[in-house]
Amino acid sequence: MKIPLSANFTARVLAANGYIDELFANRVDTLHTSLGMELYKTADYIRHDSLWDAQIAQIYVNKDRELELIPRVGNNRILLGNADSLDIKFRNLLAFYKKALPQVGWDAYKTINIKYPNQVVGVRNEKLEPDSLKSKTATKDTTKAIKDTSQTKN
C-alpha cells in the first residue's frame, strides 16, 4: 500500500525516484503498475537484509525503466534491471564486493551491472588514471570466483 506523507512523522524508508509512472492520489492506495510492484519487491528485499539495508541508500528508475541502486559507499551505480532473481543478483554483487573491489578500490567502477543472473559487469570509471587500477588478473580471478559462487549456490 502507498501511504501519504505525514507532517508529524518521518519514516525510515528507502527512497525511490526517477522515471516512476505510479499514480498517487494522496491517500492510502494500492500499487497500480508493474514498475511500482518491482520497486516494492526490491525495497522489501533490501529492507530485510541487514547488509543491503545498510549499503543501499536509494533506488533510481532510469529512462529505460530499469532499476538502479545507489550505494552509501562508493561513487558508482548498481544496475539491477528488474526485480527478478534478486537472491542470485545480490549474491553475485556480494562476491564482486568481496573479490574485486578490495583489489581495485571502491571508486574503480562507475557502473556495476548485475541485471543478468549469472554475471557481473563492471564499467570502469574513466576519471581514474589507468595506473591506479590493478592488473586484469584481478578481474579474471573475480569473474572465476563469481562463477564458482553462482554454481555452488544453485
N, CA, C and O atoms as a GROMACS GRO file, in nm:
protein
  616
    1MET      N    1   0.085  -0.119   0.000
    1MET     CA    2   0.000   0.000   0.000
    1MET      C    3   0.088   0.124   0.000
    1MET      O    4   0.194   0.128   0.064
    2LYS      N    5   0.043   0.225  -0.072
    2LYS     CA    6   0.110   0.354  -0.069
    2LYS      C    7   0.042   0.437   0.040
    2LYS      O    8  -0.081   0.438   0.052
    3ILE      N    9   0.122   0.506   0.118
    3ILE     CA   10   0.070   0.587   0.228
    3ILE      C   11   0.116   0.730   0.208
    3ILE      O   12   0.233   0.752   0.176
    4PRO      N   13   0.029   0.828   0.224
    4PRO     CA   14   0.069   0.968   0.203
    4PRO      C   15   0.169   1.014   0.310
    4PRO      O   16   0.183   0.953   0.416
    5LEU      N   17   0.238   1.123   0.279
    5LEU     CA   18   0.334   1.182   0.372
    5LEU      C   19   0.263   1.230   0.498
    5LEU      O   20   0.146   1.268   0.496
    6SER      N   21   0.337   1.228   0.607
    6SER     CA   22   0.285   1.276   0.734
    6SER      C   23   0.364   1.399   0.778
    6SER      O   24   0.486   1.403   0.764
    7ALA      N   25   0.296   1.498   0.829
    7ALA     CA   26   0.363   1.617   0.881
    7ALA      C   27   0.420   1.591   1.020
    7ALA      O   28   0.500   1.670   1.070
    8ASN      N   29   0.379   1.481   1.084
    8ASN     CA   30   0.419   1.453   1.222
    8ASN      C   31   0.522   1.342   1.236
    8ASN      O   32   0.577   1.324   1.345
    9PHE      N   33   0.549   1.268   1.131
    9PHE     CA   34   0.634   1.151   1.144
    9PHE      C   35   0.720   1.135   1.018
    9PHE      O   36   0.672   1.154   0.906
   10THR      N   37   0.846   1.100   1.038
   10THR     CA   38   0.934   1.071   0.927
   10THR      C   39   0.968   0.923   0.930
   10THR      O   40   1.032   0.876   1.024
   11ALA      N   41   0.927   0.852   0.829
   11ALA     CA   42   0.953   0.709   0.823
   11ALA      C   43   1.093   0.683   0.770
   11ALA      O   44   1.141   0.754   0.681
   12ARG      N   45   1.159   0.581   0.824
   12ARG     CA   46   1.289   0.538   0.773
   12ARG      C   47   1.263   0.438   0.661
   12ARG      O   48   1.244   0.319   0.685
   13VAL      N   49   1.262   0.488   0.541
   13VAL     CA   50   1.236   0.403   0.426
   13VAL      C   51   1.341   0.432   0.318
   13VAL      O   52   1.407   0.535   0.318
   14LEU      N   53   1.353   0.338   0.228
   14LEU     CA   54   1.442   0.353   0.114
   14LEU      C   55   1.377   0.447   0.014
   14LEU      O   56   1.262   0.426  -0.025
   15ALA      N   57   1.449   0.548  -0.028
   15ALA     CA   58   1.395   0.645  -0.125
   15ALA      C   59   1.400   0.586  -0.264
   15ALA      O   60   1.495   0.519  -0.302
   16ALA      N   61   1.295   0.614  -0.341
   16ALA     CA   62   1.290   0.574  -0.481
   16ALA      C   63   1.250   0.696  -0.563
   16ALA      O   64   1.155   0.766  -0.529
   17ASN      N   65   1.323   0.721  -0.670
   17ASN     CA   66   1.290   0.834  -0.756
   17ASN      C   67   1.328   0.805  -0.900
   17ASN      O   68   1.379   0.697  -0.930
   18GLY      N   69   1.303   0.898  -0.988
   18GLY     CA   70   1.335   0.882  -1.128
   18GLY      C   71   1.209   0.876  -1.212
   18GLY      O   72   1.110   0.944  -1.183
   19TYR      N   73   1.211   0.795  -1.315
   19TYR     CA   74   1.102   0.784  -1.411
   19TYR      C   75   0.997   0.684  -1.361
   19TYR      O   76   0.985   0.574  -1.415
   20ILE      N   77   0.924   0.724  -1.259
   20ILE     CA   78   0.823   0.637  -1.198
   20ILE      C   79   0.687   0.688  -1.240
   20ILE      O   80   0.653   0.804  -1.215
   21ASP      N   81   0.608   0.603  -1.304
   21ASP     CA   82   0.477   0.642  -1.356
   21ASP      C   83   0.362   0.604  -1.264
   21ASP      O   84   0.246   0.607  -1.305
   22GLU      N   85   0.392   0.567  -1.143
   22GLU     CA   86   0.289   0.522  -1.049
   22GLU      C   87   0.199   0.638  -1.010
   22GLU      O   88   0.247   0.746  -0.975
   23LEU      N   89   0.069   0.618  -1.017
   23LEU     CA   90  -0.028   0.719  -0.978
   23LEU      C   91  -0.035   0.728  -0.826
   23LEU      O   92  -0.021   0.627  -0.757
   24PHE      N   93  -0.057   0.848  -0.776
   24PHE     CA   94  -0.071   0.866  -0.632
   24PHE      C   95  -0.174   0.974  -0.607
   24PHE      O   96  -0.156   1.090  -0.646
   25ALA      N   97  -0.282   0.937  -0.540
   25ALA     CA   98  -0.393   1.030  -0.518
   25ALA      C   99  -0.392   1.091  -0.378
   25ALA      O  100  -0.495   1.140  -0.331
   26ASN      N  101  -0.276   1.087  -0.310
   26ASN     CA  102  -0.259   1.145  -0.177
   26ASN      C  103  -0.351   1.080  -0.073
   26ASN      O  104  -0.400   1.147   0.018
   27ARG      N  105  -0.372   0.952  -0.088
   27ARG     CA  106  -0.448   0.875   0.010
   27ARG      C  107  -0.393   0.734   0.009
   27ARG      O  108  -0.314   0.699  -0.079
   28VAL      N  109  -0.432   0.652   0.104
   28VAL     CA  110  -0.386   0.514   0.105
   28VAL      C  111  -0.435   0.448  -0.024
   28VAL      O  112  -0.553   0.456  -0.058
   29ASP      N  113  -0.345   0.386  -0.094
   29ASP     CA  114  -0.374   0.336  -0.227
   29ASP      C  115  -0.289   0.213  -0.255
   29ASP      O  116  -0.184   0.196  -0.194
   30THR      N  117  -0.333   0.128  -0.345
   30THR     CA  118  -0.254   0.012  -0.384
   30THR      C  119  -0.164   0.047  -0.501
   30THR      O  120  -0.181   0.151  -0.565
   31LEU      N  121  -0.069  -0.041  -0.529
   31LEU     CA  122   0.019  -0.022  -0.644
   31LEU      C  123  -0.058  -0.054  -0.771
   31LEU      O  124  -0.136  -0.150  -0.776
   32HIS      N  125  -0.035   0.026  -0.875
   32HIS     CA  126  -0.109   0.009  -0.999
   32HIS      C  127  -0.026  -0.045  -1.114
   32HIS      O  128  -0.080  -0.108  -1.205
   33THR      N  129   0.105  -0.023  -1.112
   33THR     CA  130   0.188  -0.061  -1.225
   33THR      C  131   0.285  -0.173  -1.188
   33THR      O  132   0.313  -0.195  -1.070
   34SER      N  133   0.335  -0.242  -1.290
   34SER     CA  134   0.433  -0.348  -1.265
   34SER      C  135   0.564  -0.286  -1.214
   34SER      O  136   0.634  -0.349  -1.134
   35LEU      N  137   0.597  -0.166  -1.258
   35LEU     CA  138   0.716  -0.098  -1.208
   35LEU      C  139   0.703  -0.068  -1.059
   35LEU      O  140   0.798  -0.086  -0.983
   36GLY      N  141   0.586  -0.023  -1.018
   36GLY     CA  142   0.563   0.001  -0.875
   36GLY      C  143   0.579  -0.126  -0.793
   36GLY      O  144   0.634  -0.123  -0.683
   37MET      N  145   0.531  -0.237  -0.846
   37MET     CA  146   0.544  -0.365  -0.776
   37MET      C  147   0.690  -0.411  -0.770
   37MET      O  148   0.733  -0.467  -0.670
   38GLU      N  149   0.766  -0.386  -0.878
   38GLU     CA  150   0.908  -0.420  -0.877
   38GLU      C  151   0.985  -0.334  -0.777
   38GLU      O  152   1.074  -0.383  -0.708
   39LEU      N  153   0.950  -0.206  -0.770
   39LEU     CA  154   1.012  -0.118  -0.671
   39LEU      C  155   0.986  -0.169  -0.529
   39LEU      O  156   1.076  -0.175  -0.446
   40TYR      N  157   0.861  -0.206  -0.504
   40TYR     CA  158   0.826  -0.258  -0.372
   40TYR      C  159   0.902  -0.386  -0.341
   40TYR      O  160   0.957  -0.402  -0.232
   41LYS      N  161   0.905  -0.479  -0.436
   41LYS     CA  162   0.973  -0.607  -0.416
   41LYS      C  163   1.122  -0.585  -0.387
   41LYS      O  164   1.178  -0.649  -0.298
   42THR      N  165   1.185  -0.496  -0.461
   42THR     CA  166   1.327  -0.466  -0.440
   42THR      C  167   1.351  -0.399  -0.306
   42THR      O  168   1.442  -0.438  -0.233
   43ALA      N  169   1.272  -0.299  -0.274
   43ALA     CA  170   1.287  -0.229  -0.145
   43ALA      C  171   1.264  -0.324  -0.028
   43ALA      O  172   1.334  -0.317   0.072
   44ASP      N  173   1.166  -0.411  -0.040
   44ASP     CA  174   1.137  -0.508   0.065
   44ASP      C  175   1.253  -0.606   0.081
   44ASP      O  176   1.289  -0.641   0.194
   45TYR      N  177   1.311  -0.651  -0.028
   45TYR     CA  178   1.426  -0.741  -0.023
   45TYR      C  179   1.542  -0.674   0.049
   45TYR      O  180   1.604  -0.733   0.138
   46ILE      N  181   1.572  -0.551   0.010
   46ILE     CA  182   1.682  -0.476   0.070
   46ILE      C  183   1.656  -0.452   0.218
   46ILE      O  184   1.747  -0.466   0.300
   47ARG      N  185   1.535  -0.417   0.253
   47ARG     CA  186   1.500  -0.388   0.393
   47ARG      C  187   1.517  -0.509   0.483
   47ARG      O  188   1.551  -0.495   0.600
   48HIS      N  189   1.494  -0.628   0.430
   48HIS     CA  190   1.503  -0.750   0.511
   48HIS      C  191   1.644  -0.809   0.518
   48HIS      O  192   1.664  -0.912   0.583
   49ASP      N  193   1.741  -0.746   0.454
   49ASP     CA  194   1.880  -0.793   0.460
   49ASP      C  195   1.963  -0.682   0.524
   49ASP      O  196   1.973  -0.572   0.470
   50SER      N  197   2.023  -0.712   0.638
   50SER     CA  198   2.093  -0.607   0.714
   50SER      C  199   2.210  -0.546   0.636
   50SER      O  200   2.234  -0.426   0.646
   51LEU      N  201   2.283  -0.627   0.558
   51LEU     CA  202   2.394  -0.573   0.480
   51LEU      C  203   2.344  -0.476   0.374
   51LEU      O  204   2.393  -0.363   0.366
   52TRP      N  205   2.247  -0.519   0.294
   52TRP     CA  206   2.200  -0.434   0.185
   52TRP      C  207   2.120  -0.315   0.238
   52TRP      O  208   2.120  -0.209   0.176
   53ASP      N  209   2.053  -0.332   0.349
   53ASP     CA  210   1.981  -0.220   0.410
   53ASP      C  211   2.079  -0.110   0.452
   53ASP      O  212   2.049   0.009   0.440
   54ALA      N  213   2.196  -0.150   0.501
   54ALA     CA  214   2.298  -0.053   0.541
   54ALA      C  215   2.372   0.004   0.420
   54ALA      O  216   2.419   0.118   0.425
   55GLN      N  217   2.383  -0.073   0.312
   55GLN     CA  218   2.463  -0.032   0.197
   55GLN      C  219   2.387   0.048   0.092
   55GLN      O  220   2.444   0.138   0.031
   56ILE      N  221   2.261   0.017   0.069
   56ILE     CA  222   2.185   0.082  -0.040
   56ILE      C  223   2.108   0.201   0.016
   56ILE      O  224   2.029   0.188   0.109
   57ALA      N  225   2.132   0.318  -0.043
   57ALA     CA  226   2.068   0.441   0.004
   57ALA      C  227   1.944   0.478  -0.077
   57ALA      O  228   1.855   0.545  -0.026
   58GLN      N  229   1.939   0.435  -0.203
   58GLN     CA  230   1.832   0.484  -0.290
   58GLN      C  231   1.813   0.390  -0.408
   58GLN      O  232   1.906   0.322  -0.451
   59ILE      N  233   1.690   0.386  -0.458
   59ILE     CA  234   1.660   0.318  -0.583
   59ILE      C  235   1.622   0.425  -0.684
   59ILE      O  236   1.536   0.509  -0.658
   60TYR      N  237   1.686   0.420  -0.799
   60TYR     CA  238   1.658   0.516  -0.905
   60TYR      C  239   1.604   0.439  -1.026
   60TYR      O  240   1.660   0.336  -1.064
   61VAL      N  241   1.497   0.489  -1.086
   61VAL     CA  242   1.442   0.430  -1.208
   61VAL      C  243   1.492   0.515  -1.325
   61VAL      O  244   1.457   0.632  -1.337
   62ASN      N  245   1.574   0.454  -1.412
   62ASN     CA  246   1.632   0.530  -1.522
   62ASN      C  247   1.533   0.545  -1.638
   62ASN      O  248   1.421   0.494  -1.631
   63LYS      N  249   1.575   0.614  -1.742
   63LYS     CA  250   1.484   0.643  -1.854
   63LYS      C  251   1.439   0.518  -1.928
   63LYS      O  252   1.337   0.519  -1.996
   64ASP      N  253   1.515   0.408  -1.915
   64ASP     CA  254   1.477   0.280  -1.976
   64ASP      C  255   1.386   0.198  -1.884
   64ASP      O  256   1.354   0.083  -1.914
   65ARG      N  257   1.346   0.257  -1.773
   65ARG     CA  258   1.260   0.194  -1.672
   65ARG      C  259   1.329   0.075  -1.604
   65ARG      O  260   1.264  -0.022  -1.563
   66GLU      N  261   1.462   0.084  -1.593
   66GLU     CA  262   1.539  -0.017  -1.522
   66GLU      C  263   1.575   0.037  -1.384
   66GLU      O  264   1.595   0.157  -1.368
   67LEU      N  265   1.584  -0.052  -1.287
   67LEU     CA  266   1.616  -0.012  -1.151
   67LEU      C  267   1.768   0.000  -1.134
   67LEU      O  268   1.843  -0.088  -1.174
   68GLU      N  269   1.809   0.110  -1.074
   68GLU     CA  270   1.949   0.132  -1.039
   68GLU      C  271   1.954   0.152  -0.888
   68GLU      O  272   1.868   0.218  -0.831
   69LEU      N  273   2.055   0.096  -0.825
   69LEU     CA  274   2.074   0.112  -0.682
   69LEU      C  275   2.188   0.210  -0.658
   69LEU      O  276   2.292   0.202  -0.724
   70ILE      N  277   2.167   0.301  -0.566
   70ILE     CA  278   2.269   0.400  -0.531
   70ILE      C  279   2.323   0.360  -0.393
   70ILE      O  280   2.251   0.369  -0.294
   71PRO      N  281   2.450   0.317  -0.387
   71PRO     CA  282   2.506   0.274  -0.258
   71PRO      C  283   2.552   0.391  -0.172
   71PRO      O  284   2.575   0.501  -0.222
   72ARG      N  285   2.564   0.365  -0.042
   72ARG     CA  286   2.616   0.466   0.050
   72ARG      C  287   2.767   0.478   0.038
   72ARG      O  288   2.822   0.586   0.060
   73VAL      N  289   2.834   0.368   0.004
   73VAL     CA  290   2.980   0.367  -0.007
   73VAL      C  291   3.018   0.352  -0.154
   73VAL      O  292   2.966   0.263  -0.222
   74GLY      N  293   3.106   0.437  -0.202
   74GLY     CA  294   3.149   0.432  -0.340
   74GLY      C  295   3.071   0.530  -0.426
   74GLY      O  296   2.960   0.571  -0.391
   75ASN      N  297   3.130   0.565  -0.538
   75ASN     CA  298   3.066   0.659  -0.631
   75ASN      C  299   3.021   0.587  -0.757
   75ASN      O  300   3.051   0.630  -0.868
   76ASN      N  301   2.951   0.478  -0.739
   76ASN     CA  302   2.905   0.403  -0.854
   76ASN      C  303   2.755   0.380  -0.845
   76ASN      O  304   2.691   0.410  -0.744
   77ARG      N  305   2.702   0.327  -0.953
   77ARG     CA  306   2.561   0.286  -0.958
   77ARG      C  307   2.559   0.137  -0.984
   77ARG      O  308   2.644   0.084  -1.055
   78ILE      N  309   2.461   0.072  -0.926
   78ILE     CA  310   2.444  -0.071  -0.946
   78ILE      C  311   2.320  -0.089  -1.032
   78ILE      O  312   2.209  -0.061  -0.989
   79LEU      N  313   2.340  -0.137  -1.155
   79LEU     CA  314   2.228  -0.157  -1.247
   79LEU      C  315   2.165  -0.292  -1.217
   79LEU      O  316   2.222  -0.397  -1.248
   80LEU      N  317   2.048  -0.288  -1.156
   80LEU     CA  318   1.976  -0.409  -1.118
   80LEU      C  319   1.887  -0.459  -1.231
   80LEU      O  320   1.864  -0.580  -1.243
   81GLY      N  321   1.839  -0.370  -1.314
   81GLY     CA  322   1.748  -0.409  -1.422
   81GLY      C  323   1.606  -0.420  -1.370
   81GLY      O  324   1.536  -0.320  -1.359
   82ASN      N  325   1.563  -0.543  -1.338
   82ASN     CA  326   1.430  -0.564  -1.282
   82ASN      C  327   1.441  -0.641  -1.150
   82ASN      O  328   1.552  -0.666  -1.102
   83ALA      N  329   1.330  -0.676  -1.093
   83ALA     CA  330   1.329  -0.739  -0.961
   83ALA      C  331   1.328  -0.892  -0.968
   83ALA      O  332   1.296  -0.958  -0.869
   84ASP      N  333   1.363  -0.949  -1.084
   84ASP     CA  334   1.372  -1.094  -1.096
   84ASP      C  335   1.504  -1.144  -1.037
   84ASP      O  336   1.605  -1.074  -1.044
   85SER      N  337   1.504  -1.263  -0.981
   85SER     CA  338   1.625  -1.331  -0.932
   85SER      C  339   1.706  -1.245  -0.835
   85SER      O  340   1.829  -1.240  -0.846
   86LEU      N  341   1.640  -1.179  -0.743
   86LEU     CA  342   1.711  -1.090  -0.650
   86LEU      C  343   1.815  -1.164  -0.567
   86LEU      O  344   1.923  -1.111  -0.543
   87ASP      N  345   1.784  -1.286  -0.521
   87ASP     CA  346   1.881  -1.361  -0.441
   87ASP      C  347   2.012  -1.382  -0.519
   87ASP      O  348   2.120  -1.359  -0.465
   88ILE      N  349   2.001  -1.424  -0.643
   88ILE     CA  350   2.119  -1.451  -0.725
   88ILE      C  351   2.194  -1.322  -0.755
   88ILE      O  352   2.317  -1.317  -0.744
   89LYS      N  353   2.122  -1.217  -0.792
   89LYS     CA  354   2.186  -1.090  -0.826
   89LYS      C  355   2.262  -1.032  -0.708
   89LYS      O  356   2.375  -0.986  -0.723
   90PHE      N  357   2.201  -1.035  -0.589
   90PHE     CA  358   2.269  -0.980  -0.472
   90PHE      C  359   2.382  -1.071  -0.424
   90PHE      O  360   2.480  -1.022  -0.368
   91ARG      N  361   2.371  -1.201  -0.444
   91ARG     CA  362   2.482  -1.291  -0.411
   91ARG      C  363   2.601  -1.263  -0.501
   91ARG      O  364   2.715  -1.261  -0.455
   92ASN      N  365   2.575  -1.240  -0.630
   92ASN     CA  366   2.682  -1.205  -0.724
   92ASN      C  367   2.744  -1.070  -0.688
   92ASN      O  368   2.866  -1.053  -0.696
   93LEU      N  369   2.661  -0.974  -0.649
   93LEU     CA  370   2.713  -0.843  -0.609
   93LEU      C  371   2.802  -0.856  -0.486
   93LEU      O  372   2.906  -0.792  -0.478
   94LEU      N  373   2.761  -0.937  -0.391
   94LEU     CA  374   2.842  -0.959  -0.271
   94LEU      C  375   2.976  -1.020  -0.307
   94LEU      O  376   3.080  -0.980  -0.253
   95ALA      N  377   2.977  -1.118  -0.396
   95ALA     CA  378   3.103  -1.179  -0.440
   95ALA      C  379   3.191  -1.074  -0.508
   95ALA      O  380   3.313  -1.073  -0.487
   96PHE      N  381   3.132  -0.987  -0.587
   96PHE     CA  382   3.206  -0.878  -0.652
   96PHE      C  383   3.265  -0.784  -0.548
   96PHE      O  384   3.380  -0.742  -0.559
   97TYR      N  385   3.185  -0.750  -0.447
   97TYR     CA  386   3.234  -0.663  -0.340
   97TYR      C  387   3.351  -0.727  -0.266
   97TYR      O  388   3.448  -0.659  -0.232
   98LYS      N  389   3.342  -0.856  -0.242
   98LYS     CA  390   3.446  -0.925  -0.165
   98LYS      C  391   3.573  -0.951  -0.246
   98LYS      O  392   3.683  -0.944  -0.192
   99LYS      N  393   3.557  -0.981  -0.374
   99LYS     CA  394   3.672  -1.023  -0.455
   99LYS      C  395   3.734  -0.911  -0.538
   99LYS      O  396   3.856  -0.899  -0.543
  100ALA      N  397   3.654  -0.830  -0.602
  100ALA     CA  398   3.708  -0.730  -0.696
  100ALA      C  399   3.739  -0.596  -0.629
  100ALA      O  400   3.848  -0.543  -0.647
  101LEU      N  401   3.646  -0.543  -0.555
  101LEU     CA  402   3.663  -0.407  -0.502
  101LEU      C  403   3.782  -0.393  -0.407
  101LEU      O  404   3.847  -0.288  -0.410
  102PRO      N  405   3.814  -0.492  -0.323
  102PRO     CA  406   3.933  -0.476  -0.240
  102PRO      C  407   4.062  -0.465  -0.323
  102PRO      O  408   4.160  -0.405  -0.278
  103GLN      N  409   4.062  -0.522  -0.442
  103GLN     CA  410   4.182  -0.519  -0.526
  103GLN      C  411   4.194  -0.392  -0.608
  103GLN      O  412   4.304  -0.346  -0.635
  104VAL      N  413   4.081  -0.334  -0.649
  104VAL     CA  414   4.086  -0.216  -0.736
  104VAL      C  415   4.034  -0.089  -0.671
  104VAL      O  416   4.057   0.020  -0.723
  105GLY      N  417   3.964  -0.099  -0.559
  105GLY     CA  418   3.911   0.019  -0.490
  105GLY      C  419   3.764   0.041  -0.517
  105GLY      O  420   3.710  -0.003  -0.619
  106TRP      N  421   3.698   0.110  -0.424
  106TRP     CA  422   3.554   0.133  -0.430
  106TRP      C  423   3.512   0.221  -0.545
  106TRP      O  424   3.398   0.213  -0.592
  107ASP      N  425   3.602   0.306  -0.593
  107ASP     CA  426   3.566   0.400  -0.699
  107ASP      C  427   3.620   0.360  -0.836
  107ASP      O  428   3.618   0.442  -0.928
  108ALA      N  429   3.667   0.237  -0.852
  108ALA     CA  430   3.724   0.192  -0.979
  108ALA      C  431   3.619   0.178  -1.087
  108ALA      O  432   3.650   0.190  -1.206
  109TYR      N  433   3.495   0.152  -1.048
  109TYR     CA  434   3.388   0.130  -1.146
  109TYR      C  435   3.280   0.235  -1.131
  109TYR      O  436   3.239   0.266  -1.019
  110LYS      N  437   3.233   0.290  -1.244
  110LYS     CA  438   3.123   0.386  -1.237
  110LYS      C  439   2.989   0.314  -1.236
  110LYS      O  440   2.891   0.364  -1.181
  111THR      N  441   2.983   0.196  -1.299
  111THR     CA  442   2.861   0.116  -1.300
  111THR      C  443   2.896  -0.030  -1.275
  111THR      O  444   2.992  -0.083  -1.330
  112ILE      N  445   2.815  -0.093  -1.191
  112ILE     CA  446   2.825  -0.237  -1.168
  112ILE      C  447   2.692  -0.295  -1.214
  112ILE      O  448   2.588  -0.272  -1.153
  113ASN      N  449   2.697  -0.371  -1.323
  113ASN     CA  450   2.576  -0.424  -1.385
  113ASN      C  451   2.553  -0.567  -1.335
  113ASN      O  452   2.631  -0.657  -1.364
  114ILE      N  453   2.444  -0.586  -1.259
  114ILE     CA  454   2.408  -0.720  -1.210
  114ILE      C  455   2.272  -0.764  -1.264
  114ILE      O  456   2.208  -0.852  -1.207
  115LYS      N  457   2.228  -0.703  -1.374
  115LYS     CA  458   2.092  -0.731  -1.421
  115LYS      C  459   2.077  -0.870  -1.481
  115LYS      O  460   1.965  -0.919  -1.496
  116TYR      N  461   2.187  -0.935  -1.517
  116TYR     CA  462   2.180  -1.072  -1.566
  116TYR      C  463   2.223  -1.166  -1.454
  116TYR      O  464   2.327  -1.144  -1.393
  117PRO      N  465   2.145  -1.270  -1.426
  117PRO     CA  466   2.168  -1.354  -1.308
  117PRO      C  467   2.306  -1.420  -1.299
  117PRO      O  468   2.353  -1.443  -1.187
  118ASN      N  469   2.371  -1.451  -1.408
  118ASN     CA  470   2.496  -1.526  -1.400
  118ASN      C  471   2.621  -1.446  -1.433
  118ASN      O  472   2.723  -1.504  -1.469
  119GLN      N  473   2.614  -1.315  -1.422
  119GLN     CA  474   2.734  -1.236  -1.448
  119GLN      C  475   2.728  -1.101  -1.378
  119GLN      O  476   2.620  -1.051  -1.344
  120VAL      N  477   2.845  -1.045  -1.357
  120VAL     CA  478   2.859  -0.909  -1.306
  120VAL      C  479   2.951  -0.837  -1.404
  120VAL      O  480   3.060  -0.885  -1.435
  121VAL      N  481   2.906  -0.722  -1.453
  121VAL     CA  482   2.986  -0.645  -1.548
  121VAL      C  483   3.018  -0.511  -1.484
  121VAL      O  484   2.928  -0.436  -1.446
  122GLY      N  485   3.146  -0.484  -1.471
  122GLY     CA  486   3.189  -0.356  -1.417
  122GLY      C  487   3.233  -0.264  -1.529
  122GLY      O  488   3.316  -0.302  -1.611
  123VAL      N  489   3.179  -0.143  -1.532
  123VAL     CA  490   3.221  -0.041  -1.629
  123VAL      C  491   3.317   0.050  -1.555
  123VAL      O  492   3.280   0.119  -1.460
  124ARG      N  493   3.442   0.051  -1.601
  124ARG     CA  494   3.546   0.127  -1.532
  124ARG      C  495   3.516   0.277  -1.529
  124ARG      O  496   3.455   0.333  -1.620
  125ASN      N  497   3.560   0.338  -1.421
  125ASN     CA  498   3.545   0.481  -1.403
  125ASN      C  499   3.654   0.550  -1.484
  125ASN      O  500   3.773   0.534  -1.455
  126GLU      N  501   3.616   0.627  -1.584
  126GLU     CA  502   3.712   0.693  -1.672
  126GLU      C  503   3.788   0.805  -1.603
  126GLU      O  504   3.892   0.848  -1.653
  127LYS      N  505   3.740   0.853  -1.491
  127LYS     CA  506   3.805   0.962  -1.419
  127LYS      C  507   3.933   0.916  -1.351
  127LYS      O  508   4.021   0.998  -1.323
  128LEU      N  509   3.946   0.786  -1.324
  128LEU     CA  510   4.066   0.734  -1.260
  128LEU      C  511   4.174   0.710  -1.364
  128LEU      O  512   4.145   0.671  -1.477
  129GLU      N  513   4.299   0.733  -1.326
  129GLU     CA  514   4.409   0.707  -1.416
  129GLU      C  515   4.430   0.557  -1.428
  129GLU      O  516   4.407   0.484  -1.332
  130PRO      N  517   4.474   0.509  -1.545
  130PRO     CA  518   4.494   0.365  -1.563
  130PRO      C  519   4.592   0.305  -1.462
  130PRO      O  520   4.576   0.190  -1.423
  131ASP      N  521   4.693   0.380  -1.419
  131ASP     CA  522   4.791   0.328  -1.323
  131ASP      C  523   4.729   0.301  -1.187
  131ASP      O  524   4.781   0.220  -1.111
  132SER      N  525   4.618   0.368  -1.156
  132SER     CA  526   4.556   0.349  -1.025
  132SER      C  527   4.474   0.222  -1.018
  132SER      O  528   4.435   0.179  -0.909
  133LEU      N  529   4.447   0.160  -1.134
  133LEU     CA  530   4.372   0.035  -1.137
  133LEU      C  531   4.468  -0.082  -1.142
  133LEU      O  532   4.572  -0.073  -1.207
  134LYS      N  533   4.436  -0.190  -1.075
  134LYS     CA  534   4.521  -0.309  -1.072
  134LYS      C  535   4.515  -0.381  -1.207
  134LYS      O  536   4.440  -0.341  -1.296
  135SER      N  537   4.593  -0.484  -1.221
  135SER     CA  538   4.601  -0.558  -1.347
  135SER      C  539   4.471  -0.631  -1.378
  135SER      O  540   4.383  -0.643  -1.293
  136LYS      N  541   4.460  -0.678  -1.502
  136LYS     CA  542   4.342  -0.751  -1.544
  136LYS      C  543   4.330  -0.886  -1.476
  136LYS      O  544   4.224  -0.947  -1.477
  137THR      N  545   4.439  -0.933  -1.416
  137THR     CA  546   4.436  -1.061  -1.345
  137THR      C  547   4.332  -1.058  -1.234
  137THR      O  548   4.263  -1.158  -1.212
  138ALA      N  549   4.320  -0.946  -1.165
  138ALA     CA  550   4.221  -0.935  -1.057
  138ALA      C  551   4.081  -0.954  -1.113
  138ALA      O  552   3.998  -1.020  -1.050
  139THR      N  553   4.054  -0.896  -1.229
  139THR     CA  554   3.921  -0.910  -1.290
  139THR      C  555   3.895  -1.054  -1.330
  139THR      O  556   3.785  -1.104  -1.309
  140LYS      N  557   3.994  -1.122  -1.389
  140LYS     CA  558   3.976  -1.261  -1.428
  140LYS      C  559   3.951  -1.350  -1.306
  140LYS      O  560   3.862  -1.435  -1.308
  141ASP      N  561   4.030  -1.329  -1.199
  141ASP     CA  562   4.012  -1.407  -1.077
  141ASP      C  563   3.875  -1.382  -1.017
  141ASP      O  564   3.810  -1.475  -0.968
  142THR      N  565   3.830  -1.258  -1.020
  142THR     CA  566   3.699  -1.222  -0.965
  142THR      C  567   3.588  -1.287  -1.046
  142THR      O  568   3.492  -1.340  -0.989
  143THR      N  569   3.600  -1.285  -1.178
  143THR     CA  570   3.498  -1.347  -1.263
  143THR      C  571   3.488  -1.495  -1.232
  143THR      O  572   3.377  -1.549  -1.222
  144LYS      N  573   3.601  -1.562  -1.216
  144LYS     CA  574   3.600  -1.704  -1.183
  144LYS      C  575   3.536  -1.726  -1.046
  144LYS      O  576   3.456  -1.818  -1.030
  145ALA      N  577   3.568  -1.642  -0.948
  145ALA     CA  578   3.511  -1.656  -0.813
  145ALA      C  579   3.360  -1.636  -0.815
  145ALA      O  580   3.288  -1.707  -0.746
  146ILE      N  581   3.313  -1.541  -0.894
  146ILE     CA  582   3.169  -1.516  -0.903
  146ILE      C  583   3.100  -1.636  -0.968
  146ILE      O  584   2.994  -1.678  -0.923
  147LYS      N  585   3.160  -1.690  -1.075
  147LYS     CA  586   3.102  -1.807  -1.140
  147LYS      C  587   3.098  -1.925  -1.043
  147LYS      O  588   2.998  -1.997  -1.035
  148ASP      N  589   3.208  -1.945  -0.969
  148ASP     CA  590   3.214  -2.055  -0.872
  148ASP      C  591   3.107  -2.038  -0.765
  148ASP      O  592   3.042  -2.135  -0.727
  149THR      N  593   3.087  -1.915  -0.717
  149THR     CA  594   2.986  -1.887  -0.615
  149THR      C  595   2.847  -1.914  -0.669
  149THR      O  596   2.764  -1.973  -0.600
  150SER      N  597   2.820  -1.872  -0.794
  150SER     CA  598   2.688  -1.893  -0.854
  150SER      C  599   2.659  -2.041  -0.872
  150SER      O  600   2.546  -2.086  -0.848
  151GLN      N  601   2.758  -2.116  -0.913
  151GLN     CA  602   2.736  -2.258  -0.939
  151GLN      C  603   2.717  -2.337  -0.812
  151GLN      O  604   2.638  -2.432  -0.810
  152THR      N  605   2.786  -2.301  -0.704
  152THR     CA  606   2.772  -2.375  -0.578
  152THR      C  607   2.641  -2.344  -0.508
  152THR      O  608   2.592  -2.426  -0.431
  153LYS      N  609   2.582  -2.229  -0.532
  153LYS     CA  610   2.459  -2.190  -0.465
  153LYS      C  611   2.335  -2.236  -0.540
  153LYS      O  612   2.227  -2.239  -0.481
  154ASN      N  613   2.347  -2.270  -0.667
  154ASN     CA  614   2.229  -2.308  -0.747
  154ASN      C  615   2.188  -2.447  -0.724
  154ASN      O  616   2.090  -2.493  -0.784
   0.00000   0.00000   0.00000
